[in-house]
Amino acid sequence: MNIQAKIAVILELGKVKIAVPIAISCFTGFILYTPEISWQMFYVVFGIFLIVMGASALNHIQEYKKDALMKRTKFRPIPSGKISISEAVRWSVLFLLTGCAFLAWGGNITSLWIAILSIFWYNLVYTPLKQFTAFAVVPGALSGAFPPWIGWVAAGGDLLAPPILALSFFFFIGQIPHFWLLLMLYGEDYKQAGFKVLIDVFTFSQIRKITLIWMLSTIVVALLLPIFRVISSPILIWSLLFLSLWIIPNSFILLKKDERLNIKKLFLRLNLYFLLVMIMISIDRLYF
């Protein structure tokens, strides 16, 4: 295997496509408290990026047997034989230790402990819980709330300040429809691998309606962000309102029968919505 292919395997092992947006959410939490670009910010955000890579690699190790049973995941690094379990363990440990070192250097002991809690929660609570309950995503969604909270605390923010609690709650709520949209696309795959899924509990029509409720809840929470001074610029508050008015009717495509293409579109639009909200917060703190 050449170097380029090896790097691609390592990045896939660390789920880099997930690690990047999570690192951006950490950046958003940091900038919310300290509106300036600094080396401290780089150390914290890069530390979280590496920690997510390490936790993701560990998740690959934990679930490689189940990954081998699913069409969507059977070509992942471990089940496909691109990397051995022992090497995956080494990369996971390296990512986690290096990430914690960067976070400790740029942040503080409190942010480091929250990061360690997030690793514990993702790998030792949420990951095993998926095998026992179809509702594991609800406690698992806390994993999405940790990164912005870590960024805020690492910058020096109070642990329970209203702005960061509001922002973290937005990420927490949004994780639930995000996962259930994936479930509607790959539910049978998850079921085949032995995971507990909502299609064992509800009909597909009921799942679409429940997911719609969570989508609308995510938008409502986003619209509350200005109240908690997460966004304060009138221009950006109006932009948030118009963005939300755009995604609300898009959410109702969940009720249409031609669901698979519609669900894929909504999944991408939800991700775009989160990205644009993070960009708005960053612009608000840096320029207003």
Secondary structure, DSSP 8 states (H G I E B T S, - for coil): --HHHHHHHHHHHTTHHHHHHHHHHHHHHHHHHS-S--HHHHHHHHHHHHHHHHHHHHHHHHHHHHHTT-TTTTTSTTTTTSS-HHHHHHHHHHHHHHHHHHHHHHS-HHHHHHHHHHHHIIIIIIHHHTTT-TTTHHHHTHHHHHHHHHHHHHTT--TT-HHHHHHHHHHHHHHHHHHHHHHHHHHHHHHHTT---GGGTS-HHHHHHHHHHHHHHHHHHHHHGGGGTS---HHHHHHHHHHHHHHHHHHGGGGSS-HHHHHHHHHHHHHHHHHHHHHHHHHHHHH-
